[in-house]
Amino acid sequence: MAKRITFLAIAMLILLAMPVFAQPQGGAAGTNGDVGGGLKTLGFALGMGIASGLCGIGQGKATAGATEAMARNPGNTAAIRTALIIGLALIESLALYMFVIVLTRQGA
């Protein structure tokens, strides 16, 4: 079952990435003659997807650990919650940095 889901996910990624390689109307590859424009866009999309996925995994593990710690030591809930919020903000910064890179490099 897991192999089937993995295969379907990879097939969907490949099929959804096909329009990335299409040339604009008129046959020009890009505004500055960049032939690898589609590959650059695909790379940015993959990088953003990986960054977002890893952020989700990290935030899930951090939240699970904080919840478990709060259950074991209810008296220290405020300190654990503060550390959790700081940790989640740092984890989320990975996706935000990648998003900024995608937005700034896309036009270049």
C-alpha positions as a Markdown table, in Angstrom:
| # | Residue | x | y | z |
|---|---|---|---|---|
| 1 | Met | 0.0 | 0.0 | 0.0 |
| 2 | Ala | 2.8 | 2.4 | 0.9 |
| 3 | Lys | 4.6 | 1.7 | -2.4 |
| 4 | Arg | 1.4 | 2.4 | -4.3 |
| 5 | Ile | 0.9 | 5.8 | -2.6 |
| 6 | Thr | 4.6 | 6.7 | -3.1 |
| 7 | Phe | 4.3 | 5.8 | -6.8 |
| 8 | Leu | 1.1 | 7.9 | -7.2 |
| 9 | Ala | 2.7 | 10.9 | -5.5 |
| 10 | Ile | 5.8 | 10.7 | -7.7 |
| 11 | Ala | 3.6 | 10.3 | -10.8 |
| 12 | Met | 1.5 | 13.3 | -9.8 |
| 13 | Leu | 4.7 | 15.4 | -9.3 |
| 14 | Ile | 6.0 | 14.5 | -12.7 |
| 15 | Leu | 2.6 | 15.2 | -14.4 |
| 16 | Leu | 2.2 | 18.5 | -12.6 |
| 17 | Ala | 5.7 | 19.6 | -13.5 |
| 18 | Met | 5.2 | 19.1 | -17.3 |
| 19 | Pro | 3.9 | 22.7 | -18.0 |
| 20 | Val | 7.1 | 24.1 | -16.4 |
| 21 | Phe | 9.0 | 23.0 | -19.5 |
| 22 | Ala | 6.7 | 24.7 | -22.0 |
| 23 | Gln | 8.1 | 27.7 | -23.9 |
| 24 | Pro | 6.3 | 31.0 | -24.1 |
| 25 | Gln | 4.5 | 32.0 | -27.2 |
| 26 | Gly | 6.8 | 33.0 | -30.1 |
| 27 | Gly | 9.4 | 30.4 | -29.4 |
| 28 | Ala | 11.6 | 32.6 | -27.1 |
| 29 | Ala | 12.9 | 30.6 | -24.2 |
| 30 | Gly | 12.9 | 33.6 | -21.8 |
| 31 | Thr | 13.2 | 37.3 | -21.6 |
| 32 | Asn | 17.0 | 37.2 | -21.5 |
| 33 | Gly | 17.5 | 34.0 | -23.6 |
| 34 | Asp | 17.6 | 31.7 | -20.6 |
| 35 | Val | 17.0 | 28.2 | -21.8 |
| 36 | Gly | 16.9 | 26.7 | -18.3 |
| 37 | Gly | 14.0 | 28.8 | -17.1 |
| 38 | Gly | 11.7 | 25.8 | -16.7 |
| 39 | Leu | 14.3 | 23.9 | -14.8 |
| 40 | Lys | 14.9 | 26.9 | -12.6 |
| 41 | Thr | 11.2 | 27.1 | -11.8 |
| 42 | Leu | 11.1 | 23.4 | -11.1 |
| 43 | Gly | 14.1 | 23.6 | -8.8 |
| 44 | Phe | 12.5 | 26.5 | -6.9 |
| 45 | Ala | 9.2 | 24.5 | -6.6 |
| 46 | Leu | 11.0 | 21.4 | -5.3 |
| 47 | Gly | 13.1 | 23.5 | -2.9 |
| 48 | Met | 10.0 | 25.2 | -1.5 |
| 49 | Gly | 8.2 | 21.8 | -1.2 |
| 50 | Ile | 11.1 | 20.2 | 0.6 |
| 51 | Ala | 11.4 | 23.2 | 3.0 |
| 52 | Ser | 7.7 | 23.2 | 3.7 |
| 53 | Gly | 7.6 | 19.4 | 4.3 |
| 54 | Leu | 10.6 | 19.5 | 6.7 |
| 55 | Cys | 9.0 | 22.4 | 8.5 |
| 56 | Gly | 5.8 | 20.4 | 9.0 |
| 57 | Ile | 7.7 | 17.4 | 10.3 |
| 58 | Gly | 9.7 | 19.6 | 12.7 |
| 59 | Gln | 6.7 | 21.4 | 14.0 |
| 60 | Gly | 4.9 | 18.2 | 14.5 |
| 61 | Lys | 7.7 | 16.7 | 16.5 |
| 62 | Ala | 8.2 | 19.9 | 18.5 |
| 63 | Thr | 4.5 | 20.1 | 19.4 |
| 64 | Ala | 4.3 | 16.4 | 20.3 |
| 65 | Gly | 7.3 | 16.7 | 22.5 |
| 66 | Ala | 6.0 | 19.9 | 24.2 |
| 67 | Thr | 2.6 | 18.2 | 24.8 |
| 68 | Glu | 4.2 | 15.2 | 26.3 |
| 69 | Ala | 6.4 | 17.4 | 28.5 |
| 70 | Met | 3.4 | 19.4 | 29.7 |
| 71 | Ala | 1.5 | 16.1 | 30.5 |
| 72 | Arg | 4.5 | 14.9 | 32.6 |
| 73 | Asn | 5.1 | 18.1 | 34.4 |
| 74 | Pro | 2.0 | 20.3 | 34.5 |
| 75 | Gly | 3.6 | 22.8 | 36.9 |
| 76 | Asn | 6.1 | 23.9 | 34.2 |
| 77 | Thr | 3.6 | 24.4 | 31.5 |
| 78 | Ala | 4.3 | 28.2 | 31.0 |
| 79 | Ala | 8.0 | 27.6 | 30.5 |
| 80 | Ile | 7.4 | 24.7 | 28.1 |
| 81 | Arg | 4.9 | 26.7 | 26.1 |
| 82 | Thr | 7.3 | 29.7 | 25.8 |
| 83 | Ala | 10.1 | 27.4 | 24.5 |
| 84 | Leu | 7.6 | 25.8 | 22.1 |
| 85 | Ile | 6.5 | 29.1 | 20.6 |
| 86 | Ile | 10.2 | 30.2 | 20.2 |
| 87 | Gly | 11.1 | 26.9 | 18.6 |
| 88 | Leu | 8.1 | 26.9 | 16.2 |
| 89 | Ala | 9.0 | 30.4 | 15.1 |
| 90 | Leu | 12.6 | 29.3 | 14.3 |
| 91 | Ile | 11.4 | 26.2 | 12.5 |
| 92 | Glu | 8.9 | 28.3 | 10.4 |
| 93 | Ser | 11.8 | 30.7 | 9.5 |
| 94 | Leu | 13.2 | 27.9 | 7.2 |
| 95 | Ala | 10.1 | 28.0 | 5.0 |
| 96 | Leu | 10.0 | 31.8 | 5.1 |
| 97 | Tyr | 13.6 | 32.1 | 4.0 |
| 98 | Met | 13.1 | 29.7 | 1.2 |
| 99 | Phe | 9.9 | 31.6 | 0.1 |
| 100 | Val | 11.9 | 34.8 | 0.1 |
| 101 | Ile | 14.6 | 33.2 | -2.0 |
| 102 | Val | 12.0 | 31.9 | -4.5 |
| 103 | Leu | 10.4 | 35.3 | -4.8 |
| 104 | Thr | 13.7 | 37.2 | -5.3 |
| 105 | Arg | 15.4 | 34.7 | -7.6 |
| 106 | Gln | 12.4 | 34.0 | -9.8 |
| 107 | Gly | 12.6 | 37.3 | -11.7 |
| 108 | Ala | 16.5 | 37.2 | -12.0 |
